Structure formats: structure tokens, C-alpha cells
Amino acid sequence: MREEFIMHMFDMEVKVQKQEILFTNVSMKCINVLMVEDNDINAQVIQAQLEQLGMKVTRAVDGKEAVELFRNSEVHTFDVILMDILMPGMNGYEATRAIRRLHDHADALTIPIIAMTANVFVGDERTSFDAGMNGYMVKPIATEDVANTIVRNIHQ
């Protein structure tokens, strides 16, 4: 069942597809996401998609904040990290490497980190995996795609 709804943000109307997504034995309501996105509009759209599915979202506005939020979180606070690539300061690749090097955090090596990027260049996906990411999505991201990617990565 698809139904369209409109979100009003910064005097803009953004149309988002409301989708019923069914996953066998998967509850989206228990998924805690650390979303790293520097663009406010992108962050609001993605957060609305995730919350529509019942996920809890914590936002970091850049790589440095993401690393600090993760470093200071309790074990198993987050189930997945959605990581923008191009951000000022510490980019998504650098933030991913920094998180993977947090050897004093039990989740640092195992938490799924999924790249989100609007730029699609040859080698970007490989660079994401080489940095320690587990998945790769191209913006704009459809609700069904983000849900499937998250579920696929947290249940590996």
C-alpha cells in the first residue's frame, strides 16, 4: 500500500512515499539509528522515513560529533550508523575509520555502518567498504531501500 504525504520544512513541501514494509520476524521499532548528516533538509527527510517505520533516530551533524556520540554511548545503544560521506571537517570515511579504531568500545568493530551519498563516482562504493563500511546507498533514498539495507546489515 503506497500513500503520499507532504512534510513542510523551511517553506518547502517535500513529498514522501508512505509505504507499508513487511519483514518476516523483524520489528523496525526496536532499531536505534545513529544518522550522520550535515544537511538539515536531508536529515529531516531521512529521519522522517526512519521514524515512520518506528525506528529511533539520533542525529550527528558531522563526523566528529558522530565519533563522540558513539564513543560515549553504552554498548548496544545503536544498532546501525547511517553515514553521510561528504561533510565538512571529518568526512564519513574518516569518521568510520575513527569508530572502527575505538577498541575500548565493544561495538566498534561490529556495528553496521552504511554510507549515504549523493555523489556517485567510480570507486566510491569500494572506498566506502575499504574505510570499514558495510553498506552503500545513493541519495535520495527511498524508504523501502533504507529499510531493506538496514535490516540486511543488522541481521548478517
ABEGO torsion letter per residue (X at the ends): XBBBBBBBBGGBBBBBBBBBBBBBGBBAAABBBBBBBABAAAAAAAAAAAAAAGBBBBBBABAAAAAAAAAABBBGABABBBBBABBBEBBAAAAAAAAAABAABAAAAABBBBBBBABBBBGAAAAAAAAGBABBBBOBBBAAAAAAAAAAAAAX
